[in-house]
Amino acid sequence: MADGVNKFLGDTPGRIIVKLLVVSVIVGFLMTMFGWTPYGILYTVRNFFLDLWHSGFAALGSVGDYLLLGAAVVIPVFIILRVLSFRR
């Protein structure tokens, strides 16, 4: 059981907790320095997608079309490969 957890997390749970705590402190400090809040980031991302939707994806041009088409194939393949490699 522990080997499965270690394999899934990539390291022991204790080390992962310490790494997450350190990264959380660094990210929290940077967010404070820039005056960002989690709600502000979510609101900005939400507004970006709403504006993108309302503009009919014209803002991205052909690059956006390529990105969406590629992502429609790449992301499911990535998820499938990740799930299959996890079982090994």
N, C-alpha and C positions, 0 to 999 in steps of 0.2 A: 504494500500500500504506500509506504513512504517513498519507494523508488518511483512510483507513478506520479506522486505529487512533485517530487524533485524534477522528474523529466518534464512535467507540464510547466512548472514555474521556471525551469532552467537553472535552479540552484536550490539550496536548502531554504525552507520557509523563514528561518531566522535571518539569514543573510538577505533575503528578498525584502523582509520588513525593514531592516536597517537601510538598505539601498533606497527603498521607497520613502522612508523618513528623510533621508538626506536630500533627495531630489525634491521632495515636497517643501522643505525649508528653503532651498535655493529658488524654486519657482515662486513660492510665496513672497520671498524677498524681492525678486524681480518684478512681480506683479504690483507690489506696494510701491516700488520705485517709479513705475510707469503709471500708477494710478488706475490700474485695471482691476476689475472685479469679475468673479465668475459669471454673475448675472449680465454684466456689461458685454462680456465676450459672447455669451449665448445670444443676447439681444442683437449684437452686431452680425453674427452669423445668420440668425433668423432673418434679419432685414436684408442681408445680401441675397439669400435665396429667394425671398419674396420679390425683391427688385428684379432679380434674374428671371423669375417666373413671369412677372408682369411685363418685362421687356421682350418676352418671347425668345429668350436666348440669343437675341441679336447682338447683345453686348459682347459675347464671346466670339462671335464670328465662326469661321470654319475650324479654328483651333478647339473651340468648345464642342463642336460636333464630333471632331476626332476624339476628344477626351471622353465624351459620353459613350460613343460607340466602342472605344477600346475598353473602357471601364466595365461595360456590360458583359464583356467576355473575360477580361483579366481577373476581376474580383471574384466571380464564382469559381474560376479555375484555381485561384490562389487558396480560397477557402477549402475546396475539395482536396487539394494537395496537402494542405496543412492538417486536415482531419485524417487523411490516409497515413501521413508520416507520423502522426501522434500515436497511432496504434502499434507501431513497430517497437 
